[in-house]
Amino acid sequence: MDGKCEKAPDRGSHEFDRRKFLSGAAAFAGYSLLIRAPQSLANDDDPFVARKELGVKIDELAPDYTKPGAAASDPNMHLVELEADLLVAGGGLAGICAAISAARLGSRVILVQDRSRLGGNSSSEVKMHPRGSRFGFREGGVVEELCLANAYQNEQYSWEIWDLMLYDKVIREPNIKLLLDTAVYRADKVGDRIESIWARCDKTEHLYHIRGAIYIDATGDSRLGFEAGAEFRIGRESSDEFGEPLADYDPPGTTQGSSILFTAREHDRPMYYEPPSWARRLTSDDLKHRPVDTETWHYGYWWIELGGVYDTIRDNERLRFELLAIVLGVWDHIKNSGLYPKSANWALETVGMIPGKRESRRLMGDAILTQQDVEGNWKNFQDGVAFGGWSLDDHPAMGFDAPEREPYLPTRYPEPYNIPLGSLYSKNVSNLLMAGRNVSATHVAFTSLRVMLTCAVMGQAAGTAAHQCQAVGITPRKLRASKKRVVALQQQLLRDGALIMGERNEDKADLARKAEVTASSASPETSPKNVLSGLTYDKPEEFANRWMVPSSDGNPWIELSWKHPVEVSEIQLTHDTGMNRDLTMTSLVWLQDEMISGPQPETIRDYRIIATLGDGTEKELANVFDNYQRIRRHAFDPVRLRSFRVKLGPGVRKSDQGLYEIRAYGPKHMVQESV
């Protein structure tokens, strides 16, 4: 994210042509607006992988040679032919994590997003904060990287900076081509297989015809799957169908609704508010189960919800109007009813114009996750690839228009659950996976799956599975049918920081598993041997899987050694990043107060990796400053070593710091740097 400014060309000597402009724009983009990213987090070469490639990627998406008329149905549009290993439709957190995870493993990815911003419901257009597990540890993986980057680069909790950080993460990946403001509208099939898709960008007047080996639908509304004829469901099932005790909460076929959020700010003087004529006129009876206390005026109200008895796709405009009428009616009630005198100095800051959808189509897979699976039957799965931890959280279909009902019904269960690979691919379109709120589940199970951090880890699982499928030319169903391939998928996900309940590091290529571990010291209840436990999370108040060094240790280190020299070309560290606290993007002030912005205090910031070679000499393999990420991979020319030591930087640390895991690989088993 750090970059160098190239000398500007002489504007007086010649005209800029298009390609020179793009080259200059790429150079400027290298000097990131996300100011604080240190050089130590960059790849060894360039964070944009030779910035000129950014311009090349843009050129390929809008080439000079295209002319209108190539597509008879759209004579004024320019047709662009593209190919990829993987096409990801949808740029919410699920689609972002799918694209990044596959690209880092080597797949050529095209990510298509129908809006100008990435992030979906978490973007500045909706402003819904991502939530996930409620069991005392965060999700890990790519979405952990995103949350840590946001905490470091966006201490002011700006939604636009969150958007920009997501954009930066995507475009810096050399294997991803990003199409914004572009919507998938058609799929061509041969038999049960998608051969190509069509997408259009009316802002640039381009039609894209994209051929891929594997496709992922992360659109939320299942637009790609719908166009491809994938089997789907909408809404609630009755309890008779799957025997789910919670299924009869509302009539079959109804759904959860959509919400529009607002933000507000307190000023140093009274702020007047007059609602428009079309705003709803509300009384306290309309809000008897919907508290409007001051603690949430910064953030808005998720319970301003409608749509469960409508079609949340085709009735979107009607729902937008009604939701805006409710938002402004609620604010009118707060400001002008006389019941909330503290509101005098408060004023609306933003009002969303895009309803944040909770539910529409769910694509059916070979497995359908049910309430019983969430509550314990998941332990019978052999193909768990992601985990969920949000409560079973149903909302009345009538939403805000059911004032006599509580706005939600949460149902707890005893522990997190795994999500099977069989729920992440289509049962009747052979090369289609899905990720996000459109995966294969009953409505009851969906009420837990739908939250964004859970969608994100399903995205990483789908992207990793897609890479493995296209790399060997098989379908997701064939991958799932092979126990060996499922284990390989699970192990790759663990290596990339994801968490899967009941699965631990059993990677035969990880040389660290056969090493001896020692350290200068260890905090109470921790041990240096814990970095080889195979697990990279702890339950609250437990320390069974991490080594921590006390802040009083003035010269801390941890060392791995082998009886005989081994050839190593990559060392991977999994840092403690305070996984037991919330970390997300939000406007909710009380939640901001519970989080820690900036680097997490448990994370080792400065360290060196020093190897002892086979001949007894020492060699520095890495020297890192200002680390704030969880997964750090350090690649170098292969060396034969007897041991290596991670030495923490000198100086006073304000808290104990530590590591969850250390891995070591030879040259045949390296993967791309992931920060």
DARAWO-V206944 format. One record per residue. RES is the residue in three letters. BURIAL is # if it has 24 or more other C-alpha atoms within 12 Angstrom, else .. D_LAST is the distance of its C-alpha to the last C-alpha in Angstrom with 1 decimal. Layout:
res:RES burial:BURIAL d_last:D_LAST
res:RES burial:BURIAL d_last:D_LAST
This chain:
res:MET burial:# d_last:10.0
res:ASP burial:# d_last:12.7
res:GLY burial:# d_last:15.4
res:LYS burial:. d_last:19.0
res:CYS burial:. d_last:22.0
res:GLU burial:. d_last:24.3
res:LYS burial:. d_last:28.0
res:ALA burial:. d_last:29.5
res:PRO burial:. d_last:32.2
res:ASP burial:. d_last:35.8
res:ARG burial:. d_last:36.6
res:GLY burial:. d_last:40.3
res:SER burial:. d_last:40.4
res:HIS burial:. d_last:39.3
res:GLU burial:. d_last:38.1
res:PHE burial:. d_last:34.4
res:ASP burial:. d_last:34.1
res:ARG burial:. d_last:31.5
res:ARG burial:. d_last:29.2
res:LYS burial:. d_last:29.4
res:PHE burial:. d_last:28.5
res:LEU burial:# d_last:25.4
res:SER burial:# d_last:24.4
res:GLY burial:# d_last:24.9
res:ALA burial:# d_last:23.1
res:ALA burial:# d_last:20.0
res:ALA burial:# d_last:20.3
res:PHE burial:# d_last:20.7
res:ALA burial:# d_last:17.7
res:GLY burial:# d_last:15.7
res:TYR burial:# d_last:16.9
res:SER burial:# d_last:14.8
res:LEU burial:. d_last:16.9
res:LEU burial:# d_last:14.2
res:ILE burial:. d_last:15.7
res:ARG burial:# d_last:14.0
res:ALA burial:# d_last:10.5
res:PRO burial:# d_last:11.3
res:GLN burial:# d_last:11.4
res:SER burial:# d_last:10.1
res:LEU burial:# d_last:6.4
res:ALA burial:# d_last:7.4
res:ASN burial:# d_last:8.0
res:ASP burial:# d_last:11.5
res:ASP burial:. d_last:13.3
res:ASP burial:# d_last:12.4
res:PRO burial:# d_last:9.5
res:PHE burial:# d_last:12.1
res:VAL burial:# d_last:13.3
res:ALA burial:# d_last:16.7
res:ARG burial:# d_last:17.2
res:LYS burial:# d_last:20.5
res:GLU burial:# d_last:19.0
res:LEU burial:# d_last:18.2
res:GLY burial:# d_last:21.9
res:VAL burial:# d_last:22.8
res:LYS burial:# d_last:21.0
res:ILE burial:# d_last:22.9
res:ASP burial:# d_last:26.1
res:GLU burial:# d_last:25.9
res:LEU burial:# d_last:25.8
res:ALA burial:# d_last:28.8
res:PRO burial:. d_last:30.7
res:ASP burial:. d_last:33.8
res:TYR burial:. d_last:36.0
res:THR burial:. d_last:36.2
res:LYS burial:. d_last:39.4
res:PRO burial:. d_last:40.6
res:GLY burial:. d_last:42.9
res:ALA burial:. d_last:41.1
res:ALA burial:. d_last:40.9
res:ALA burial:. d_last:44.5
res:SER burial:. d_last:43.5
res:ASP burial:. d_last:41.6
res:PRO burial:. d_last:43.5
res:ASN burial:. d_last:41.7
res:MET burial:# d_last:38.1
res:HIS burial:# d_last:36.3
res:LEU burial:# d_last:35.2
res:VAL burial:# d_last:31.9
res:GLU burial:# d_last:31.4
res:LEU burial:# d_last:27.9
res:GLU burial:# d_last:26.7
res:ALA burial:# d_last:23.6
res:ASP burial:# d_last:22.8
res:LEU burial:# d_last:21.7
res:LEU burial:# d_last:22.8
res:VAL burial:# d_last:21.2
res:ALA burial:# d_last:23.6
res:GLY burial:# d_last:22.5
res:GLY burial:# d_last:19.5
res:GLY burial:# d_last:19.5
res:LEU burial:# d_last:16.8
res:ALA burial:# d_last:18.2
res:GLY burial:# d_last:18.1
res:ILE burial:# d_last:14.6
res:CYS burial:# d_last:13.2
res:ALA burial:# d_last:15.7
res:ALA burial:# d_last:14.8
res:ILE burial:# d_last:11.0
res:SER burial:# d_last:11.8
res:ALA burial:# d_last:14.7
res:ALA burial:# d_last:13.3
res:ARG burial:# d_last:10.6
res:LEU burial:# d_last:13.7
res:GLY burial:# d_last:15.7
res:SER burial:# d_last:17.7
res:ARG burial:# d_last:18.8
res:VAL burial:# d_last:18.3
res:ILE burial:# d_last:20.3
res:LEU burial:# d_last:19.4
res:VAL burial:# d_last:22.6
res:GLN burial:# d_last:22.9
res:ASP burial:# d_last:26.4
res:ARG burial:# d_last:25.5
res:SER burial:# d_last:24.2
res:ARG burial:# d_last:21.3
res:LEU burial:# d_last:18.6
res:GLY burial:# d_last:18.6
res:GLY burial:# d_last:22.1
res:ASN burial:# d_last:23.9
res:SER burial:# d_last:21.1
res:SER burial:# d_last:21.3
res:SER burial:# d_last:23.6
res:GLU burial:# d_last:26.3
res:VAL burial:# d_last:26.8
res:LYS burial:# d_last:25.0
res:MET burial:# d_last:25.0
res:HIS burial:# d_last:22.6
res:PRO burial:# d_last:20.5
res:ARG burial:# d_last:22.1
res:GLY burial:# d_last:22.0
res:SER burial:# d_last:23.1
res:ARG burial:# d_last:26.0
res:PHE burial:# d_last:26.1
res:GLY burial:. d_last:24.4
res:PHE burial:# d_last:20.8
res:ARG burial:# d_last:17.9
res:GLU burial:# d_last:16.7
res:GLY burial:# d_last:13.4
res:GLY burial:# d_last:11.1
res:VAL burial:# d_last:9.3
res:VAL burial:# d_last:11.6
res:GLU burial:# d_last:10.8
res:GLU burial:# d_last:7.2
res:LEU burial:# d_last:9.4
res:CYS burial:# d_last:12.0
res:LEU burial:# d_last:10.3
res:ALA burial:# d_last:9.0
res:ASN burial:# d_last:12.7
res:ALA burial:# d_last:14.2
res:TYR burial:# d_last:12.9
res:GLN burial:# d_last:13.6
res:ASN burial:# d_last:16.5
res:GLU burial:# d_last:18.8
res:GLN burial:. d_last:21.7
res:TYR burial:# d_last:20.9
res:SER burial:# d_last:21.5
res:TRP burial:# d_last:21.3
res:GLU burial:# d_last:21.0
res:ILE burial:# d_last:17.9
res:TRP burial:# d_last:16.4
res:ASP burial:# d_last:17.5
res:LEU burial:# d_last:16.0
res:MET burial:# d_last:12.5
res:LEU burial:# d_last:12.8
res:TYR burial:# d_last:14.2
res:ASP burial:# d_last:11.7
res:LYS burial:# d_last:8.9
res:VAL burial:# d_last:11.6
res:ILE burial:# d_last:13.2
res:ARG burial:# d_last:10.5
res:GLU burial:# d_last:10.5
res:PRO burial:# d_last:13.4
res:ASN burial:# d_last:15.0
res:ILE burial:# d_last:15.4
res:LYS burial:# d_last:18.5
res:LEU burial:# d_last:18.9
res:LEU burial:# d_last:22.5
res:LEU burial:# d_last:23.1
res:ASP burial:# d_last:26.6
res:THR burial:# d_last:27.4
res:ALA burial:# d_last:29.1
res:VAL burial:# d_last:29.9
res:TYR burial:# d_last:33.7
res:ARG burial:# d_last:34.9
res:ALA burial:# d_last:34.2
res:ASP burial:# d_last:36.3
res:LYS burial:# d_last:37.0
res:VAL burial:. d_last:38.8
res:GLY burial:. d_last:40.2
res:ASP burial:. d_last:37.6
res:ARG burial:# d_last:34.6
res:ILE burial:# d_last:32.9
res:GLU burial:# d_last:33.4
res:SER burial:# d_last:32.0
res:ILE burial:# d_last:31.2
res:TRP burial:# d_last:32.3
res:ALA burial:# d_last:30.5
res:ARG burial:# d_last:31.8
res:CYS burial:# d_last:30.7
res:ASP burial:. d_last:33.8
res:LYS burial:. d_last:32.3
res:THR burial:. d_last:32.0
res:GLU burial:# d_last:34.8
res:HIS burial:# d_last:32.8
res:LEU burial:# d_last:33.3
res:TYR burial:# d_last:30.6
res:HIS burial:# d_last:31.8
res:ILE burial:# d_last:28.8
res:ARG burial:# d_last:29.3
res:GLY burial:# d_last:26.9
res:ALA burial:# d_last:27.1
res:ILE burial:# d_last:25.5
res:TYR burial:# d_last:25.3
res:ILE burial:# d_last:23.6
res:ASP burial:# d_last:25.4
res:ALA burial:# d_last:23.1
res:THR burial:# d_last:25.6
res:GLY burial:# d_last:26.9
res:ASP burial:# d_last:30.5
res:SER burial:# d_last:30.2
res:ARG burial:# d_last:31.3
res:LEU burial:# d_last:30.2
res:GLY burial:# d_last:31.8
res:PHE burial:# d_last:34.8
res:GLU burial:# d_last:35.3
res:ALA burial:# d_last:35.0
res:GLY burial:# d_last:37.6
res:ALA burial:# d_last:35.4
res:GLU burial:# d_last:37.3
res:PHE burial:# d_last:36.4
res:ARG burial:# d_last:37.7
res:ILE burial:# d_last:38.0
res:GLY burial:# d_last:38.9
res:ARG burial:# d_last:40.4
res:GLU burial:# d_last:42.2
res:SER burial:. d_last:45.4
res:SER burial:. d_last:45.5
res:ASP burial:. d_last:47.8
res:GLU burial:. d_last:45.2
res:PHE burial:. d_last:42.7
res:GLY burial:. d_last:44.6
res:GLU burial:# d_last:42.1
res:PRO burial:. d_last:43.7
res:LEU burial:# d_last:41.6
res:ALA burial:# d_last:42.2
res:ASP burial:# d_last:45.3
res:TYR burial:# d_last:43.7
res:ASP burial:# d_last:44.6
res:PRO burial:. d_last:46.4
res:PRO burial:# d_last:44.9
res:GLY burial:# d_last:43.2
res:THR burial:# d_last:42.0
res:THR burial:# d_last:38.4
res:GLN burial:# d_last:36.3
res:GLY burial:# d_last:36.3
res:SER burial:# d_last:34.1
res:SER burial:# d_last:33.5
res:ILE burial:# d_last:33.3
res:LEU burial:# d_last:31.8
res:PHE burial:# d_last:32.8
res:THR burial:# d_last:31.6
res:ALA burial:# d_last:34.2
res:ARG burial:# d_last:34.5
res:GLU burial:. d_last:37.2
res:HIS burial:. d_last:39.1
res:ASP burial:. d_last:41.7
res:ARG burial:. d_last:44.6
res:PRO burial:. d_last:46.0
res:MET burial:. d_last:44.3
res:TYR burial:. d_last:46.6
res:TYR burial:. d_last:45.7
res:GLU burial:. d_last:47.9
res:PRO burial:# d_last:46.7
res:PRO burial:. d_last:47.5
res:SER burial:. d_last:50.5
res:TRP burial:. d_last:48.5
res:ALA burial:. d_last:46.5
res:ARG burial:# d_last:47.6
res:ARG burial:# d_last:50.0
res:LEU burial:# d_last:48.9
res:THR burial:. d_last:50.6
res:SER burial:. d_last:49.7
res:ASP burial:. d_last:50.8
res:ASP burial:# d_last:47.9
res:LEU burial:# d_last:45.4
res:LYS burial:. d_last:47.1
res:HIS burial:. d_last:44.1
res:ARG burial:# d_last:41.4
res:PRO burial:# d_last:41.0
res:VAL burial:# d_last:40.3
res:ASP burial:. d_last:39.7
res:THR burial:# d_last:38.2
res:GLU burial:. d_last:35.0
res:THR burial:# d_last:33.8
res:TRP burial:# d_last:35.1
res:HIS burial:# d_last:31.8
res:TYR burial:# d_last:30.2
res:GLY burial:# d_last:33.0
res:TYR burial:# d_last:34.2
res:TRP burial:# d_last:32.7
res:TRP burial:# d_last:36.3
res:ILE burial:# d_last:37.4
res:GLU burial:# d_last:37.2
res:LEU burial:# d_last:39.4
res:GLY burial:# d_last:39.5
res:GLY burial:# d_last:40.1
res:VAL burial:# d_last:43.5
res:TYR burial:# d_last:42.5
res:ASP burial:# d_last:40.4
res:THR burial:# d_last:37.0
res:ILE burial:# d_last:36.3
res:ARG burial:. d_last:39.7
res:ASP burial:. d_last:40.8
res:ASN burial:# d_last:37.7
res:GLU burial:. d_last:39.8
res:ARG burial:. d_last:42.4
res:LEU burial:# d_last:39.9
res:ARG burial:# d_last:38.2
res:PHE burial:# d_last:41.6
res:GLU burial:# d_last:42.6
res:LEU burial:# d_last:39.3
res:LEU burial:# d_last:39.5
res:ALA burial:# d_last:43.2
res:ILE burial:# d_last:42.2
res:VAL burial:# d_last:39.4
res:LEU burial:# d_last:41.9
res:GLY burial:# d_last:44.6
res:VAL burial:# d_last:42.6
res:TRP burial:# d_last:41.9
res:ASP burial:# d_last:45.6
res:HIS burial:# d_last:46.6
res:ILE burial:# d_last:44.3
res:LYS burial:# d_last:45.6
res:ASN burial:# d_last:49.2
res:SER burial:. d_last:50.5
res:GLY burial:. d_last:51.3
res:LEU burial:. d_last:49.6
res:TYR burial:. d_last:46.5
res:PRO burial:. d_last:47.8
res:LYS burial:. d_last:44.4
res:SER burial:# d_last:43.2
res:ALA burial:# d_last:45.4
res:ASN burial:. d_last:42.7
res:TRP burial:# d_last:40.0
res:ALA burial:# d_last:39.1
res:LEU burial:# d_last:36.9
res:GLU burial:. d_last:33.8
res:THR burial:# d_last:32.4
res:VAL burial:# d_last:33.7
res:GLY burial:# d_last:31.7
res:MET burial:# d_last:33.3
res:ILE burial:# d_last:31.4
res:PRO burial:# d_last:32.4
res:GLY burial:# d_last:29.6
res:LYS burial:# d_last:30.6
res:ARG burial:# d_last:30.6
res:GLU burial:# d_last:32.4
res:SER burial:# d_last:33.9
res:ARG burial:# d_last:33.9
res:ARG burial:# d_last:32.5
res:LEU burial:# d_last:32.3
res:MET burial:# d_last:34.1
res:GLY burial:# d_last:32.7
res:ASP burial:# d_last:34.3
res:ALA burial:# d_last:33.5
res:ILE burial:# d_last:34.2
res:LEU burial:# d_last:32.7
res:THR burial:# d_last:35.5
res:GLN burial:# d_last:36.3
res:GLN burial:# d_last:37.6
res:ASP burial:# d_last:34.3
res:VAL burial:# d_last:32.3
res:GLU burial:# d_last:35.0
res:GLY burial:. d_last:34.9
res:ASN burial:. d_last:35.6
res:TRP burial:# d_last:32.0
res:LYS burial:. d_last:32.6
res:ASN burial:. d_last:34.5
res:PHE burial:# d_last:31.6
res:GLN burial:# d_last:30.5
res:ASP burial:# d_last:27.7
res:GLY burial:# d_last:25.6
res:VAL burial:# d_last:22.0
res:ALA burial:# d_last:20.9
res:PHE burial:# d_last:22.6
res:GLY burial:# d_last:24.2
res:GLY burial:# d_last:25.6
res:TRP burial:# d_last:27.1
res:SER burial:# d_last:30.9
res:LEU burial:# d_last:33.2
res:ASP burial:# d_last:33.6
res:ASP burial:# d_last:36.3
res:HIS burial:# d_last:37.7
res:PRO burial:# d_last:41.2
res:ALA burial:# d_last:41.6
res:MET burial:# d_last:43.6
res:GLY burial:# d_last:40.9
res:PHE burial:# d_last:42.2
res:ASP burial:# d_last:45.6
res:ALA burial:# d_last:46.1
res:PRO burial:# d_last:46.8
res:GLU burial:. d_last:48.7
res:ARG burial:. d_last:45.7
res:GLU burial:# d_last:42.7
res:PRO burial:# d_last:39.7
res:TYR burial:# d_last:37.8
res:LEU burial:. d_last:38.6
res:PRO burial:. d_last:36.0
res:THR burial:. d_last:36.6
res:ARG burial:. d_last:34.8
res:TYR burial:# d_last:34.3
res:PRO burial:. d_last:33.8
res:GLU burial:# d_last:30.3
res:PRO burial:# d_last:27.1
res:TYR burial:# d_last:27.7
res:ASN burial:# d_last:26.1
res:ILE burial:# d_last:26.0
res:PRO burial:# d_last:27.3
res:LEU burial:# d_last:26.2
res:GLY burial:# d_last:29.7
res:SER burial:# d_last:29.0
res:LEU burial:# d_last:26.2
res:TYR burial:# d_last:28.3
res:SER burial:# d_last:31.6
res:LYS burial:# d_last:34.8
res:ASN burial:# d_last:36.6
res:VAL burial:# d_last:34.1
res:SER burial:# d_last:32.9
res:ASN burial:# d_last:29.6
res:LEU burial:# d_last:28.4
res:LEU burial:# d_last:25.8
res:MET burial:# d_last:25.2
res:ALA burial:# d_last:22.7
res:GLY burial:# d_last:23.2
res:ARG burial:# d_last:26.6
res:ASN burial:# d_last:28.4
res:VAL burial:# d_last:28.0
res:SER burial:# d_last:31.1
res:ALA burial:# d_last:32.6
res:THR burial:# d_last:35.8
res:HIS burial:# d_last:35.9
res:VAL burial:# d_last:36.1
res:ALA burial:# d_last:32.9
res:PHE burial:# d_last:31.2
res:THR burial:# d_last:31.9
res:SER burial:# d_last:29.2
res:LEU burial:# d_last:26.8
res:ARG burial:# d_last:26.7
res:VAL burial:# d_last:24.4
res:MET burial:# d_last:21.1
res:LEU burial:# d_last:18.7
res:THR burial:# d_last:20.8
res:CYS burial:# d_last:20.7
res:ALA burial:# d_last:16.9
res:VAL burial:# d_last:17.0
res:MET burial:# d_last:19.9
res:GLY burial:# d_last:17.9
res:GLN burial:# d_last:15.2
res:ALA burial:# d_last:18.3
res:ALA burial:# d_last:20.1
res:GLY burial:# d_last:17.4
res:THR burial:# d_last:17.1
res:ALA burial:# d_last:20.9
res:ALA burial:# d_last:21.4
res:HIS burial:# d_last:19.5
res:GLN burial:# d_last:21.7
res:CYS burial:# d_last:24.7
res:GLN burial:# d_last:24.5
res:ALA burial:. d_last:23.6
res:VAL burial:. d_last:27.0
res:GLY burial:. d_last:28.9
res:ILE burial:# d_last:29.7
res:THR burial:# d_last:29.8
res:PRO burial:# d_last:28.0
res:ARG burial:# d_last:31.4
res:LYS burial:# d_last:31.8
res:LEU burial:# d_last:28.4
res:ARG burial:# d_last:29.5
res:ALA burial:. d_last:32.9
res:SER burial:. d_last:31.5
res:LYS burial:. d_last:30.8
res:LYS burial:. d_last:29.1
res:ARG burial:# d_last:26.7
res:VAL burial:# d_last:26.0
res:VAL burial:# d_last:25.2
res:ALA burial:# d_last:22.8
res:LEU burial:# d_last:21.1
res:GLN burial:# d_last:20.9
res:GLN burial:# d_last:19.6
res:GLN burial:# d_last:16.8
res:LEU burial:# d_last:15.8
res:LEU burial:# d_last:16.1
res:ARG burial:# d_last:14.0
res:ASP burial:# d_last:11.1
res:GLY burial:# d_last:11.8
res:ALA burial:# d_last:14.6
res:LEU burial:# d_last:17.9
res:ILE burial:# d_last:21.2
res:MET burial:# d_last:24.4
res:GLY burial:# d_last:26.4
res:GLU burial:# d_last:24.0
res:ARG burial:# d_last:22.5
res:ASN burial:# d_last:20.8
res:GLU burial:# d_last:23.6
res:ASP burial:# d_last:21.7
res:LYS burial:. d_last:24.3
res:ALA burial:# d_last:22.0
res:ASP burial:# d_last:20.3
res:LEU burial:# d_last:22.4
res:ALA burial:# d_last:21.6
res:ARG burial:# d_last:23.9
res:LYS burial:# d_last:26.8
res:ALA burial:# d_last:26.1
res:GLU burial:# d_last:27.8
res:VAL burial:# d_last:26.0
res:THR burial:# d_last:27.4
res:ALA burial:# d_last:26.3
res:SER burial:# d_last:27.9
res:SER burial:# d_last:28.5
res:ALA burial:# d_last:27.3
res:SER burial:# d_last:27.7
res:PRO burial:. d_last:30.5
res:GLU burial:. d_last:29.9
res:THR burial:# d_last:26.9
res:SER burial:# d_last:26.9
res:PRO burial:# d_last:24.8
res:LYS burial:# d_last:25.8
res:ASN burial:# d_last:23.9
res:VAL burial:# d_last:20.6
res:LEU burial:# d_last:22.4
res:SER burial:# d_last:23.8
res:GLY burial:# d_last:21.6
res:LEU burial:# d_last:20.7
res:THR burial:# d_last:17.7
res:TYR burial:# d_last:19.5
res:ASP burial:# d_last:22.8
res:LYS burial:# d_last:25.5
res:PRO burial:. d_last:26.4
res:GLU burial:. d_last:28.1
res:GLU burial:. d_last:27.4
res:PHE burial:# d_last:25.6
res:ALA burial:# d_last:26.3
res:ASN burial:# d_last:22.8
res:ARG burial:# d_last:21.2
res:TRP burial:# d_last:22.2
res:MET burial:# d_last:22.4
res:VAL burial:# d_last:23.9
res:PRO burial:# d_last:26.5
res:SER burial:# d_last:26.1
res:SER burial:. d_last:29.4
res:ASP burial:# d_last:28.2
res:GLY burial:. d_last:28.3
res:ASN burial:. d_last:26.8
res:PRO burial:# d_last:24.5
res:TRP burial:# d_last:23.1
res:ILE burial:# d_last:22.5
res:GLU burial:# d_last:23.6
res:LEU burial:# d_last:23.6
res:SER burial:# d_last:26.6
res:TRP burial:# d_last:28.5
res:LYS burial:. d_last:32.3
res:HIS burial:. d_last:31.8
res:PRO burial:. d_last:29.3
res:VAL burial:# d_last:26.4
res:GLU burial:# d_last:24.4
res:VAL burial:# d_last:20.6
res:SER burial:# d_last:17.9
res:GLU burial:# d_last:14.7
res:ILE burial:# d_last:14.2
res:GLN burial:# d_last:11.9
res:LEU burial:# d_last:12.0
res:THR burial:# d_last:12.0
res:HIS burial:# d_last:12.7
res:ASP burial:# d_last:15.3
res:THR burial:# d_last:14.1
res:GLY burial:# d_last:17.6
res:MET burial:# d_last:17.4
res:ASN burial:# d_last:21.2
res:ARG burial:# d_last:21.2
res:ASP burial:# d_last:20.6
res:LEU burial:# d_last:17.5
res:THR burial:# d_last:17.7
res:MET burial:# d_last:18.8
res:THR burial:# d_last:22.6
res:SER burial:# d_last:25.7
res:LEU burial:# d_last:27.5
res:VAL burial:. d_last:28.4
res:TRP burial:. d_last:29.2
res:LEU burial:# d_last:25.9
res:GLN burial:# d_last:24.1
res:ASP burial:. d_last:26.4
res:GLU burial:. d_last:25.3
res:MET burial:# d_last:21.6
res:ILE burial:# d_last:19.9
res:SER burial:# d_last:18.1
res:GLY burial:# d_last:15.9
res:PRO burial:# d_last:14.1
res:GLN burial:# d_last:15.7
res:PRO burial:# d_last:18.5
res:GLU burial:# d_last:18.0
res:THR burial:# d_last:14.6
res:ILE burial:# d_last:15.1
res:ARG burial:# d_last:14.1
res:ASP burial:# d_last:15.5
res:TYR burial:# d_last:16.2
res:ARG burial:# d_last:17.3
res:ILE burial:# d_last:17.7
res:ILE burial:# d_last:21.3
res:ALA burial:# d_last:22.9
res:THR burial:# d_last:26.6
res:LEU burial:# d_last:27.7
res:GLY burial:. d_last:30.6
res:ASP burial:. d_last:33.0
res:GLY burial:. d_last:32.1
res:THR burial:. d_last:30.3
res:GLU burial:. d_last:27.0
res:LYS burial:# d_last:23.9
res:GLU burial:# d_last:20.8
res:LEU burial:# d_last:17.7
res:ALA burial:# d_last:15.0
res:ASN burial:# d_last:15.4
res:VAL burial:# d_last:12.7
res:PHE burial:. d_last:13.7
res:ASP burial:# d_last:12.7
res:ASN burial:# d_last:9.9
res:TYR burial:# d_last:9.7
res:GLN burial:# d_last:7.1
res:ARG burial:# d_last:8.9
res:ILE burial:# d_last:7.4
res:ARG burial:# d_last:6.9
res:ARG burial:# d_last:8.4
res:HIS burial:# d_last:10.8
res:ALA burial:# d_last:12.8
res:PHE burial:# d_last:16.2
res:ASP burial:. d_last:19.7
res:PRO burial:# d_last:21.5
res:VAL burial:# d_last:23.5
res:ARG burial:# d_last:26.2
res:LEU burial:# d_last:25.8
res:ARG burial:# d_last:27.8
res:SER burial:# d_last:25.3
res:PHE burial:# d_last:22.2
res:ARG burial:# d_last:21.8
res:VAL burial:# d_last:18.9
res:LYS burial:# d_last:20.6
res:LEU burial:# d_last:19.6
res:GLY burial:# d_last:20.3
res:PRO burial:. d_last:23.9
res:GLY burial:. d_last:25.0
res:VAL burial:. d_last:25.9
res:ARG burial:# d_last:23.5
res:LYS burial:. d_last:24.7
res:SER burial:. d_last:23.9
res:ASP burial:# d_last:23.3
res:GLN burial:# d_last:19.7
res:GLY burial:# d_last:18.5
res:LEU burial:# d_last:16.7
res:TYR burial:# d_last:17.2
res:GLU burial:# d_last:16.7
res:ILE burial:# d_last:16.5
res:ARG burial:# d_last:16.5
res:ALA burial:# d_last:17.6
res:TYR burial:# d_last:18.2
res:GLY burial:# d_last:20.4
res:PRO burial:. d_last:19.9
res:LYS burial:. d_last:21.0
res:HIS burial:# d_last:18.3
res:MET burial:# d_last:15.0
res:VAL burial:# d_last:12.2
res:GLN burial:# d_last:9.4
res:GLU burial:# d_last:6.2
res:SER burial:# d_last:3.8
res:VAL burial:# d_last:0.0
